[in-house]
């Protein structure tokens, strides 16, 4: 079982799920892997990144990972400040689903510098029979 949250106030319909090897193993062992997906409106850090600055101060300064990211010239993503739940979807991931998916984070690094394992990239617009049920909190 995987749990993910996804912003609906963005143009992206793609969701990075858990690592590909773990999901494939779960499908081999159980026939499918379940995904509980919380969809909601997200408020991101402002353009001055005041939330990010506050968070860095709370942590006691820049982490080693952040310092190395700055040296490499890699980008820094905006931080999520809040999440308002609008819908919960229950999705069944099978081998058939994986054929429709891509992968993400291949050749990325973890905070300790080790390479990350590639992850499954679901496109919500390509899911049909995989969507088992959803609960709508808009009403």
N, C-alpha and C positions, 0 to 999 in steps of 0.2 A: 504494500500500500504506500502510495506517495501522497504528499500533501503540498500544494502550491497555492500561492496568491498571485493574481495577475491584475494589472491596471486596465480598466475598460476605457479610461479617458486618454488613450494613446492610439496611434494608428496601427500598432503591431497586433497581429492576431497569432503571433508565434509565442510559444511557451517553452522555456528550457526546463526539462524534467530531470530526473536523476541520471546517473551514468549509464551508458548504453549496455555495458557488460552486466551490471546488476539487474537491469530490467529484462534483458535477454535470459538471464539465469532464472528469474522469477517466472517468466513465461514458460520456460522449459519445465520447471518444477511444478507449477500450478495451473498452467494453461492460459493464464492472463495475469496482468498486474492492474490493480485499481488505482485510479488517480482521483483524489478529492480536490477540486479546484475552486478556490474562493475568488470570485470576481468582484471588483469594487473600484470606487473612485479614489485616486491617490493624489495627495498634494505633495509636490516635490519641493526641494530646497529652492529658495529664491536665487536670483541671478548673482547676488553678492555672496551666496553660500553661507549665510549666517548660521544656519542649523549645522552645517558641516564644521564650521569654525568652533561652535559650541561643543560639538562632539569631540573634536580633536583636543580641546582644552580639558574636557571631562576625562579623556583617556590619558592625559598627561603629555600630550604632544604627538608629533608625527611618529607613526610606527616605522619599523625598519622596512617593511613592505612598501609603505607609502613613499619613504625616502628613495628607495630603489626605483619605484615607478616614476618619480619625478626625474631622476637621473636618466632614465631610459627615454623620457619624453612621452610616456604613455598617457592617455587621456584618463580623466577622473569622472566617473559617472555621477549624476545628481543623486542625492540621498532622498529617500521617501520619508516624509514627516508624519503622514497620517494615511489611514486606509479606512474607507467607509464601505462595509459589505453590502453588495447589491444582489448577488446570486451565488449559489453553490451548485456546481456541476459534478456529477459522478461519471467518470469516463473509464471504460474498459480498454486496456492496451493489450493487444495480441500481436502475433507475428504479422497478421494482415495490416494492423495499424502501423507497425514499424516500416512497412513497405512505403507507406504514404509520408513518412517522416524524413527529416534530415538529421544532421548532427551539428553539435555546437561545442565550442571550447577545445577542439582538438588543437594541440600545440600551445595552449594557454598555460599559465603558471599558477600554482597555489601560493599562499602568502609566504611559505617557507622556501619558495624557489623551485620546488619539485614540479614536474609537468602534471597537468590535470588530465584526468581521463575524459574522453569525449562523452558528451551527454546527448540524450534524445531531444530533438527539437520538434514539438508538435505544432501543427498549423490548425488552429480552431476552425478555420473555414473549410478544411478538408475532412473534418470528422462528420460522419453521419450515424451509422449504426453503433459507433463506439460510445456515443452519448447515451448513457443508460437513463439518467433522470436529472432534473435540476429543480432547485427551489429558488423562487424569485422573491426578493425582499423589497421590491419597488412599490408594492401596494400596501 
